Amino acid sequence: MPVHDHITDALKDPAFVRLGEGVVLARFETMKVYAALGAVRELLASGRISPGHTLVDSSSGIYALALAMACHRHGLRCHIVASTTVDAAMRAQLEVLGATVDQMPPSQSLRLDQERRVRHVRRLLAERPGLHWMRQYHDRVHHAGYRELARLAAAALPGREITVVGAVGTGASTGGLTQALTDEGRRVRLVGIQPFGSVTFAGERFSDPDAIIAGIGSSIPFGNVRHELYDTLHWLDFRHAMAGAVGLLREHAVFAGLSTGAAHLVAAWEAARHPGRTHLVLGADTGHRYTERVFARHAEADDPRTLRPVRAAGPAEVRPPWSVMEWAGRPAPESARLREDPPPVAAPAVGGRTV
């Protein structure tokens, strides 16, 4: 086993765990280390940032920690505009790592929480023009780090077609991994997971207040989502994601978050219908920040084996609690298209100051 020079090297590599016939979990402690570390390295190499620069972004949790660790590794400053869902344990880690944290007030609305964070970031940029906005929602530089994950996955899963199953979120992990595996010469099918209320794939007609904790969708358009890469979409409510997460722990002793639970549930259903493929489940984080809302309520969780989706021919037929639709590479729906030009990219930095 190698001795690592920094904790990010130890955290980013997944453990591959077989969950059943045709289903393999890529289990991470913090998967977004790939996005943050890959983005920081690309930005440093291009001269867009340099050591001493302050990086700022909005996050609901695991990206914030990944960015703080990447900044720690490369001698950069970090400022996080945190979602209301960031708990005390996460905030303490960020602050000890040297990040400054501005946290949004409690909210029962995913849209309000996200819009507040984006407005706050823009205020910071206006007040402090030397900041570099990482724009995890829009800058394709966050796809770069997943090339390394693609090489690991291709080596671990040789010889079979791969179906990537994961929460869409910002689009970087599922899109970046799928494109990188395709570039490696593998045949890949992409299955994305969304909560109700997310605009990314036109699911905003319904709301699910509990889904604010899931971090798998968005109430605002994300430029990093490459809609044309997705073959199939599943929309799940909180209770279904909870059933998947509790079932994963009960059946396989894997303690993981809600997005992993949703992907576990979806992958089992997909694998039963596509027995010739390997379904790679992206397990983005551990279950610690879901202890009270999910795992302490394990007696309430439904048996995953009793749950089935309703098939939808188009977005208008999607409805709770679980729907599946063949997206088949459609373009972004109207609600997911950016309505404004992206903000300007910061000029190259020298000694932590913008020039």
Summary of the structure (lengths in Angstrom):
residues: 355
radius of gyration: 19.2
end to end distance: 43.0
largest distance: 59.5
contacts: 1301
relative contact order: 0.16
helix: 41%
strand: 20%
